Amino acid sequence: MWKFDKKLYSIVFIIAFLLLFISVSIYIFKFGNNGISNKVSDWGTFGNYIGGVSIPIISLLNLFVLVYISLIVSKQEDKRWQNQLIHEAYILLLNETKKVTLKEITQDNLILLNRFISSFSYQNSYLFDEKENDFNLLCEDFGEKIIRLETYLEKYFKIKETVDISQLRKAFVLNKEDNLDLELLLLSSSEYEISRHKLFSFIKSYITNKSIQSILKIDIKKEAVETERILIKSVKRQLEI
């Protein structure tokens, strides 16, 4: 994408000014030995000379300014279009992730979401310019967390069914459930939520419209607290063993 270079434009205008100044200086040096003329014809000749020298320079400056304005407008339009495409990608991602909630999660939905993320990363990475690699890494990390959650979900529940992770968390914290596979499942669910939050936050940073930025708000602190509680309980369990 084109970038504005202040030094280039400063140099162009300085050169134009110097050309005008040198042209006038040469005329004065060559024909100004007799002082300031009182003849109208001499002033007319001087005016024709200045006009002949300055008009091409001014024309070039006008062309340069026109190109500059066109580039600025083009840049703003590109940015507007880029934001629109990022907004559409954001909404698409939001709709897909809504299908996988902690209160109603299945292996099939996780598998489908992982496939979507792979395609989503490939199709939208170009929108993020120099941050393209960061976007791809976040999508890759989210995909890994999805696979990990799906794996532990399969280990803990031998049959494919809808699972309420939030209820499992409560049972685990209240010591109603005490199982290593469950610990790993709950940890992977927290990692999934945090990874999802990072991806959404990254995308929102590219969107300038504040109303769009407020579409999704994930309480990452809550997920971090849940993860910490599970980790502490897991460590205590291992020490008891």
Residue pairs with C-beta under 8 A, 6 or more apart in sequence:
1 75
1 78
1 129
2 71
2 74
2 75
4 71
4 72
4 75
9 68
12 61
12 64
13 61
16 57
16 60
16 61
19 53
19 57
20 53
20 54
20 57
23 49
23 50
23 53
23 54
24 50
27 46
27 49
27 50
31 46
37 43
82 127
82 206
83 206
83 207
83 208
83 209
85 124
85 127
86 124
86 127
86 128
86 203
86 206
86 207
87 207
87 209
87 212
89 120
89 124
89 127
89 203
90 200
90 203
90 204
90 207
90 212
90 215
91 215
92 120
93 120
93 199
93 200
93 203
94 200
94 215
94 216
96 113
96 116
96 120
97 113
97 196
99 109
99 112
99 113
100 109
100 110
100 113
102 164
102 165
102 166
102 189
102 193
103 164
103 165
103 166
103 167
104 162
104 163
104 164
105 149
105 153
105 162
105 163
105 164
105 165
105 189
106 160
106 161
106 162
106 163
107 150
107 153
107 154
107 160
108 160
110 146
110 147
110 149
110 150
110 153
111 150
113 146
114 143
114 146
114 147
114 150
117 139
117 142
117 143
117 146
118 139
118 143
120 139
121 135
121 136
121 139
121 140
121 143
124 135
125 132
125 135
125 136
125 139
126 132
127 206
128 134
128 135
128 206
131 202
131 206
134 202
135 202
135 203
138 195
138 198
138 199
138 202
139 199
141 195
141 198
141 199
142 192
142 195
142 196
142 198
142 199
144 195
145 188
145 191
145 192
145 195
145 196
146 192
148 188
148 191
148 192
149 185
149 188
149 189
149 191
149 192
151 188
152 181
152 184
152 185
152 188
153 163
153 185
155 181
155 184
155 185
156 179
156 181
156 182
156 185
157 163
165 185
165 186
165 189
168 177
168 182
168 185
168 186
169 186
169 189
169 226
169 230
171 177
172 178
172 182
172 183
172 186
172 230
172 233
173 229
173 230
173 233
178 237
183 230
183 233
183 234
183 237
186 226
186 230
187 227
187 230
187 231
187 234
190 223
190 224
190 226
190 227
190 230
191 227
193 218
193 220
193 223
194 220
194 223
194 224
194 227
196 218
197 218
197 220
197 223
200 216
200 218
204 212
204 213
204 216
207 213
